[in-house]
Amino acid sequence: MSPFEWVWHWEDDNDPETKRLSDAIFYMDDPYKELVMAGFHMYNGEPFRLNKGLDRWEDVHFQVFIQACKIRGKFE
């Protein structure tokens, strides 16, 4: 089980075409949504547009993103 499994919802577990974002993510503010999507990208390669995050993040959000990158081992 993935730590980001809550992000997606499937109407039918046997049909990947029914995959959509879960309701939980729609209740988050945009900066946090982008952090979740960045983490989801780092964990399993889901598409993520860095420019969307950079447009919405304040310094505190950006620092969380940098820390996640360091944890993931992409930056020294």
N, C-alpha and C positions, 0 to 999 in steps of 0.2 A: 504494500500500500504506500502510495506517495504522500509526502507531507502537503502536497498541493492538490490532492484529489478533490477536496471540497470546492475547488474553483469551477469544476465542470459538473454538469448534470446530464445524464442520459435518460431520455424518455423510455428507451428500450435498450437494456444492457447488451443485447445481441446485435444491435444495429448502430455502427459508428456514425451513421448519417444523422442520428438524433442527438448528437453531442452539441451542447450549448453552454454558455456561461451560466453558472448557478445564480440564483437570486441573491445570495449572500454578498457577492462582489458588487452588486448594484447599489447597496446601501453604504458603500465606502466612498469617502471623498476621493477626488481624482488623483491627488498625489499618492495616496495609499494604494489605489487600484494599480497605478503604474509600478509601484514597488512590488506588489504581488506578481504582476506580469513579468517583471525583471527577474524575480526569484524563480518563477515558473520556467522562464527561459533558461536560467542557469542550471536548473535541476534536470530538465528534460528536453530542452531545445524548442519549446513553443515559440512562435514568432513574437518578437518584442521590438518596438521602435523606440530607440533611445531618445530621439528628438521629442517624442511625446512626453517622456519623463522629464527631460530637461526643461521643457516648456512649463511644466506644472510644479516641479519640485522647488521648495525653498532649501536653504542650506542644510537644515536638519535632515530632510529627506535625502538629499544628495549624499550626505555623510553616511547614512544607513546604506545607500546603494554602494558606496565605496567600500564600506566594511564587508558587505556581502561579496563583493568582488575579491577582496583579500581572503576571505574565508574559502571561497571557491578556488583560490590559488591562481587567479589570472594576473594579479598585480603583486609586486613585491613591496 
